[in-house]
């Protein structure tokens, strides 16, 4: 019989066994699937300050640290996803955050960081990484001696674990990345709102709106009452007719704004017990678990055999509604016909920004090590055995 241990208020004295991973340098033979990492490193060294950026589709965060791992400053910024805002604007925003952090730390603006690790949404492909690196080198040469770029998923894993694991993102968009102890990485999803983003805030919102449209068109009659979702949709977008919504999806599309309706849908599920909203979040839980199964065959045995089982770092605002997704999530993993390898799983929530992991990856790329307190950076909130 499968057992589930749902840890709502974990024992603060319980040690979350850290696991972690290595990275492959640009000069070595690339073993990283999906071009997860990129690196530029000119010769020379001027100081021993390290930076890390967690770059998201909605907002970004920068950390500035010294060689002892002490945080000297934080800086916040808007979206740095180059596919949403363009490469030039992306680089400009990164540089602005670096300059702000230097100012807060009392450093001269011309002080070069020894390394800058960028853990960026939309930076999974080698070509995209190379373009960003080239842009940083040419446009902002005073920013950092070395620039390392990884996907947003890599930074999250590096913040919470030492040897690797899975990061499962469900925020504005969604993505799943496995990073094994040898540095090899495998992904499932993360293809954007037109080809993926399953289980994300945008996906939940789009499915909710489509349910209303299909029901009223008599194309596909909903088995659930659409009243709450329709009312929430009209209020959020400040419209009085359905066709007014087309403006937001086509002529003035803004992914993060559309995804914002998900908060109201979560409220409808929690406070109103609206059946359509509940069904949408249950479906989100199911498909997020399916992302884990997608990379399942590639998971190193070392990650499955830890005392904590497979560690999954969950990132994104949709995980705040875990109670609505849990049943669907667990049901998928309990199906031993579909899940033959994972017998125990631990879900971790970051307590610190993935910018810390990005800074650590940047340092490792030039064979430097930043002291990272992994148990302090993440907390265990759910554990289950199957």
C-alpha positions, 0 to 999 in steps of 0.5 A: 500500500502506498503511503503519503506523508504530507509535511505541512509544518516540517520539523525545523531540526529535520535535516534536508540531506543536500545533494548537488552537481558538477558543471561542464566548462565550455572548453570541455566536451559538451555533455549538457543536453539542450544547451543548458549552460554557456560560458564566456571567460576573458583572461585577467582578474580585478576583484573577488566579487561574484554576482548572480541573477535569477531572470524570470518572465515576470521579475528578476533578482540580482545578488552580489557576494564576496568570496566568503559567500557573504551577501553584499547587496540585492537588486530587483528588476523586471522580466529578463526573458529575451523572447518576451522583451528582446535581447538588447533590453534583456542585457540592459536590464541585467546591467542595470541590476548589476550597477544597482547592486554595486552601488548598494554595496558601496563599490565603484561602478567600474569594479568588475565582478570576477564572475556573473552567473545568469540563470535565465528564463528563455536561455536554454539554447546554446545559440541564445546563450552565445548571443547573450554572452557576446552582447554582455561582452561587447555592450557592457565590458565593465560588468564582469570578468566572466559571464556564465549563462544557464537556464532558470531551472539550473539556478534553482537546483544549485540554490537548494542542492549540491549534487543535483535533482529536479526543478519543476517551475510553475509560475507564469510559464512552466518547465522541468529540468533534471540535472544529474550529479555528473552535470548532464541535464534533461528537460521536459516542457518549457517550450513557451505558451504556444507549445508548452507551459502546461500546469502554469498560471498562463495554462490554467488561465487559458484553459479557464477562459477557453472553457467559457468560450467553448461553453457559450459557443456550444462547441464543448459544453462544460460539465461545470458551472462557468459562472464564477470563471466568467465573472472573474474574467470580466472583472479582471480584464475590465470587459463587458463582452467576450470579444473585448478579450481578443485585444489582450490575446492578440493586438496587445498580448502580455503573457504575465498579465493574462496569467495574473487571472490565475490568482482569482481562479485560485481564490475561487477554488479555495474560498468558493469551492468552485468546481471548474476552478478545482478541476483546473488546479487538479489537472495542473497537479497531474500534468506537473507530475507527468513532467517528472515522469517525462525525465524519469528514465534519465534520473541517476540512481544516486538521486533516487537512493538518498534518504530523502528520495528524489528531491524536487525543487518547486519554483513559481507562484502556482505552487502556493496552491499546492493544496489544490494540486496535491491529489492530482499530483500524487495520483499520477506518481502512485500509478506504478505502471507509469512510475516504475522508478521513483519510490520516494519524493521530497518537494522543496521550496526555496527560501532564498532567491535562485540568484544564489545558485546562479552566483554559485554556478558562475563561480564554479565555471571558473573553478571557484567555490562559493560557500553555500548553506543548502539546507538554509536555502530550501525547506521541505514541505511535502514528502511521499512514498509510493 
